[in-house]
């Protein structure tokens, strides 16, 4: 392979979208999709540490291992990889949390192919890419992050276990089922639930589900 070709890994849980986007990226001069994965764990399983991709194009809402957790893993284990978030979600909380977990850019799924190519070029040349729309979202939010009761700040500070519980709470699983899946006691799960009720200012499981959907943790 030519040294001028930059490897890209694509992580998205929708197979048809992933395959179509891979074909598109392979048409970009100087870029090639080295592999694609259905979620973060699939990405880790396929990753060749002797031939790392230079860019990972990463969806957010995915089963098993979502974009937030995957970005954090990449940042901790292979910080030289440039992470570009790719999502339908334009909520400030999702953008801020992806940046906090190591994303160097954020591209919406309805972007034109030319913008995606610009994003690739930008993260490799100057280290980041944010278009005008995303930049405005960030600027509107950044001054609010020092406010403890701000919803964006609250979302950014949720722990990995709290996020995992929140996603599982959006399923049909009972709290007992969730406790077994997380290898925790039901009392501990009740504690997570009550803590999230307070943090997110909701009073029911339905409230948790609505919050998770609004912030891109789960898809309808």
C-alpha positions, 0 to 999 in steps of 0.5 A: 500500500502506498505511504500516501494512503491514510487508513480509516476505520469505520464504527457504526451499528447499521450495516448498510450505512456502514458498507455504503459509507466505506465505499464512499470513503474509498473514493476519496483520494488518499484514503482507504477504509482498512476495516469496519465494525458494528460497535466498539467491542467489535472495533477492539476485537478487529484492531491490529496494533501493528497497523493502526488506523489514523482516523476512526469514524465513530458513531455514538449510539451503538449496542454493546459498546457505545461511542462515548466508551469507545472514544475513551478507550481509544484515547487511553490506549492509542492516543495517536488515533484521530477520533471523528464522531459521526452521529445524527445527534446534534445535542450539545450534551452529546457533542461535549461528552464526545469531545471530553472522551477524546473526539477531535471532530464531530460530523453529522450524518446528513453532511455532504461527502465533501465535508467529510473529506474536509474533516479527514484532511483537517484532523490530520493537518491541524488536529481537529475539525468542527464546522460552523454549526458544531462550533456554535453549539460548543460556544453556546455551551462552554460558559455553562459548564461551570454551573453544577446544575446545568444539564450539559455539565450533568451529562458530561459528568455521568460515570461509565457505570451510570451510563451503562445502567441508563442504557439498560434501563431503556430496555425491557429488562427488569431492574433485577435483570439489569443487576445480573447483567451488570454483576451488581446487587439489586440494592446497588442498582436501586442506588444507581436509579435513585442517584440518576433520578436526582442528577437528571431531575426525573422521577420515573423510568420513563423520564430516564428513557426520554433523557437517554433518547434526547442525549443520543444514548439510545435510538428509537 
